[in-house]
Amino acid sequence: MKLRILDTTLEGGEPKQYASSYLVNDVLAVDAGCLGFWRSPDDQAGIRHILITHTHLDHIASLPMFIENAYRPELDSVTVYGLPETMDALQRHIFNDVIWPDFVRITMGGKPFVRLQPIKVREPFQVAGLVVSAIRVDHIVPTCGFIVTDQRSTIIFGADSGPTRQLWEAAHGTPRPRAVVLEACFPNSM
């Protein structure tokens, strides 16, 4: 598997990480903090699936712009996956015709602009040729980490989390772990 960490610095600046967005095999995004600002809309259109760990702004900030940029009538709708509480929060607080147009309600050419797909914890599902498992982690809002595998190798996304045994227990025994992505958003002094 190929993992790309998207930086949040405009072109030419020193790379910095202020928001979370990762790409797996250039087709599956994990979080959308800066995804909607990455490269061009044509590049973004190749991504049809997004896993959202939780609803804090550094993980969803550019999601509305990404969905608008990536929409192509000839392609399947972008599908956003997350815990039921996460999907509900996106619908109520972002895609509500107040903060942003209700892309869930809007249909273009007979198909939805975007699909919000609630997922169940510890029930693997297939996305873009990969198997994904969501594991709850400890955070102030409902949050899940993701274990993503192609059955030959595995990437573990820890999300924002305090100590978590469940994620590591679930990751133990996965095929050839190749990367663990953890977030550290505060300096060690805090």
C-alpha positions in Angstrom: 0.0 0.0 0.0 1.0 3.5 -0.6 0.5 6.2 2.1 0.7 9.9 1.5 0.5 12.5 4.2 -0.9 15.7 2.9 0.6 18.9 4.2 -1.3 22.1 4.9 1.2 24.5 3.5 0.6 26.4 0.3 2.9 25.6 -2.5 6.4 26.9 -2.0 6.2 27.3 1.8 7.9 25.2 4.4 5.8 22.0 4.9 3.7 22.1 8.0 0.9 19.9 9.4 -2.1 21.9 10.8 -4.9 19.6 9.7 -5.2 15.9 9.1 -5.5 14.3 5.7 -4.0 11.1 4.4 -4.2 9.2 1.1 -4.0 5.5 0.7 -3.2 4.3 -2.8 -4.2 7.7 -4.1 -7.9 6.7 -4.0 -9.0 6.6 -0.3 -8.7 9.5 2.0 -8.6 9.4 5.8 -9.9 12.7 7.1 -10.4 15.8 5.2 -8.7 18.6 7.1 -6.8 19.8 4.1 -7.9 17.4 1.3 -10.0 20.1 -0.4 -6.9 22.3 -0.8 -4.7 19.5 -2.1 -3.6 19.8 -5.7 -6.3 20.5 -8.4 -10.0 19.6 -8.5 -9.1 17.1 -11.3 -6.6 15.4 -8.9 -9.2 15.4 -6.1 -11.8 13.8 -8.4 -9.8 10.5 -8.3 -10.7 10.1 -4.7 -14.2 8.7 -4.2 -14.0 7.5 -0.6 -13.2 9.3 2.6 -13.0 7.8 6.1 -13.7 10.4 8.8 -12.2 9.6 12.3 -14.2 12.4 14.0 -15.8 15.8 13.6 -13.2 18.2 14.9 -12.4 20.9 12.4 -8.8 19.9 11.8 -10.2 16.6 10.4 -13.1 17.9 8.4 -12.3 21.6 7.5 -12.0 21.2 3.8 -14.6 18.4 3.3 -17.3 20.6 1.8 -14.8 22.1 -0.7 -13.4 18.7 -1.5 -16.9 17.3 -2.3 -17.6 20.3 -4.6 -14.2 20.0 -6.3 -14.4 16.2 -6.7 -18.0 16.0 -8.1 -18.1 14.6 -11.6 -21.5 13.6 -13.1 -19.8 10.7 -14.9 -18.3 9.2 -11.7 -19.9 7.6 -8.7 -20.8 10.0 -5.9 -18.1 10.6 -3.2 -18.9 8.4 -0.2 -18.0 9.6 3.3 -17.7 6.9 6.0 -17.8 7.3 9.7 -19.5 6.5 13.0 -23.3 7.2 13.0 -22.7 10.1 15.4 -20.1 11.6 13.0 -22.4 11.3 10.0 -25.2 12.9 12.0 -23.0 15.8 13.1 -21.9 16.4 9.5 -25.5 16.5 8.3 -26.7 18.7 11.2 -23.8 21.1 11.5 -22.1 21.3 8.1 -24.4 20.2 5.3 -27.5 22.1 6.6 -28.0 25.0 4.1 -26.7 27.4 6.8 -22.9 26.6 7.0 -22.8 24.9 3.6 -25.4 23.7 1.0 -27.0 20.4 2.0 -25.0 18.2 -0.4 -26.7 15.1 1.0 -30.1 16.3 -0.1 -28.9 17.8 -3.5 -29.1 15.4 -6.4 -27.4 16.2 -9.7 -28.3 14.2 -12.8 -30.2 11.6 -10.8 -27.5 10.8 -8.3 -26.6 12.3 -4.9 -23.9 14.9 -4.7 -22.4 12.9 -1.8 -23.3 9.9 0.3 -22.8 9.8 4.1 -22.3 6.1 5.1 -22.5 5.2 8.7 -20.3 2.3 9.7 -20.3 -0.1 12.6 -17.4 -0.5 14.9 -15.4 -3.8 14.4 -17.4 -4.7 11.3 -14.9 -4.8 8.4 -16.1 -3.3 5.1 -14.5 -3.1 1.6 -13.6 0.2 0.0 -11.5 0.7 -3.1 -10.0 -2.8 -3.0 -9.1 -2.4 0.7 -10.6 -3.9 3.9 -11.3 -1.3 6.6 -12.2 -1.8 10.3 -13.2 1.0 12.6 -12.2 0.8 16.2 -13.5 3.2 18.9 -10.8 5.3 20.6 -10.9 7.6 23.6 -11.5 11.3 22.6 -13.8 14.1 23.7 -16.2 13.4 20.8 -17.1 10.0 19.3 -14.0 9.0 17.4 -12.6 5.9 15.7 -9.3 4.8 14.5 -9.1 2.7 11.3 -7.2 -0.4 10.4 -6.8 -0.5 6.6 -5.4 -3.6 4.9 -5.0 -5.0 1.4 -4.4 -8.4 2.9 -0.7 -8.1 2.2 0.1 -5.1 4.4 -1.7 -2.9 7.0 -1.8 0.7 8.0 -3.2 1.7 11.4 -4.7 5.2 11.8 -4.9 6.0 15.5 -6.8 9.3 15.1 -6.9 11.7 18.1 -6.8 9.4 21.1 -5.7 9.0 24.6 -4.5 5.6 25.7 -6.4 2.8 23.8 -6.0 -0.9 24.2 -8.8 -1.8 21.8 -7.0 -0.4 18.7 -3.8 -2.2 19.5 -5.5 -5.4 20.3 -7.4 -5.2 17.0 -4.2 -4.4 15.1 -2.3 -7.3 16.6 -2.3 -10.1 14.1 -3.2 -8.0 11.1 -1.2 -8.8 7.9 2.2 -7.1 7.9 1.7 -3.8 9.7 3.7 -1.2 7.6 2.7 2.1 9.3 1.0 3.5 12.3 -0.3 7.1 12.0 -0.7 8.9 15.3 -1.6 12.5 15.9 0.3 14.7 18.3 -1.3 18.1 18.2 0.1 19.6 21.4 3.8 20.1 22.2 5.3 17.8 24.8 5.3 20.6 27.4 1.5 20.4 27.5 
